[in-house]
Amino acid sequence: MASHVSARLHFAQGFDGTLILREGEVAIGVQADQARPYDLLQAALVACLHSTFLEILEKKRIVLPFADYAVEGTKRTEIPTMLEEVIVRVSLPDGLNNEALEKSMHLATKYCSVYNTLASVAKMSCIVEFVEAGE
């Protein structure tokens, strides 16, 4: 059975809006303190990917002390200017179990629904790097 998803947004005159969540609100727009559309898309991608990654790690009984993500994308010049390529870089703790972490992230890219939705229009890649805590 399909699951239902929904969102509520309100826009004042122009591109000045609010994403209304159960937990709070996110300002949307072009000002310094507002999220732009691709900011939200990249955040949704990383949130879904990380959640999926944690579910896989939980099954393997691996506790992850931290993960840092950086997302870069290239948009097509043709209209509509959809994403052409997306690169997700994830920094994970070195020495925990690097092989298991890398395999788990690879699995997460296969099971993350947002990652796979974007993969239908863009070349997707995920690069795992291992770092010492605090780097």
N, C-alpha and C positions, 0 to 999 in steps of 0.2 A: 504494500500500500504506500502511495506517495505521501510524503510529509509536507505540510503547509509551511510556507515562509512568507513573511510580510515585513513591511517597513512603513513608518510614518514620517513624512517630511512636511515642513511648512516653509514657504518662501514669501518674504516681503517683496516690495517692489524691487525689481532687478534681481541680480544673482546674490542674494543675501538670505541664506536659509538655515534651517535647523533640522537635523536628524533627531527624531524623538525616540528614545529607547526606554525600556522599563527602568534601566539603571541610571539614566541621565540623558543629557543632550550633547550633540556634537555640532559645532558651528560650521556651516558650509559656505564657501565663497572664495574670493580672491584676496582678501586681506591677510596680513601676516598671522593673525590668530585664528584663521579659518582653514578648514580642510578643503582641498580642491578635489574634483572627481577622481583623478588618477591617484591621489593620496589615499582616498577611501578604497579604491580598487586594490591597491598594493597592500593596504592594511588588511583587507578581507582575505587576500591570498595568503599572507603570512600567518594570520590568525588561524585559518583553516589548516594550513600545512603544519603549523606547530601543534595544534590540537590533535591532528591525525598522528603525528610523530610521537606525541606523548602517549597516546593509546597503544601504539606499537611497543614503546619502551616499557609500559606498564605490564604488558603480557610477558615481556622478557625479564621483568623484575629489575630493570635498570632505572635508577633515580638520577635525573639530570639536574645538576646544580644551576646551570644557566645555558642560554642559547641566545646569540645575537644574530639578527638578520639584516641584510641590506638588499634592496631590490632595485634593479635598473631595468629600464625598458626603452625600446625604440618604437616610435609610431610611424606608420606609413605616411607618405605625403599626400596620397590620393584620399579623396573624401568618400566614405567616412574614414577618418584617420585612426583606424584601429591599430592595436598593438601588432607589431611585426615580430618582435623578439622580447623575451623577458628572461633575465638572469637573476636567480635568487642565490645569494651568498649567505651561508650560515656558518657562524663560528661556534664551535663546540669545545668542551673541555678536553684538553689533551691528556692521554693516559688513563682515561676511565675505562674504555674498551673501544678503541677507535674503529676497529673492523665492524663491531656490532652496531655502533652509532651510524656509521656510513651506510651499512646495509639497511638499517631501520629508516634512515632519511630517504633512501632510494625507494623503499616500500611506501613511505608516506606520499611521495610524488605520484605513485600509482593509484593510491586510494583517496587522495584529497580531491574533493569534488570541485573546488574552485580552481585548483591547479589544472585539472582536466578540462574544465569549461574554457579556460583561457587557452589551453593547448589546441582547441579546435580552431583558433584564429591566429595563434602566434607560436613561434618556435620557443619552447620552454627549456630551460636548463637550470640545474641546481648544483652548486659547487659547495662542497663541505670542506671547511678548514678547521684545523685543531689548534687551539691557543691555550696558553696558561691563563688561569683565572686572573682577572684584573688587567689583561692586555687590551 
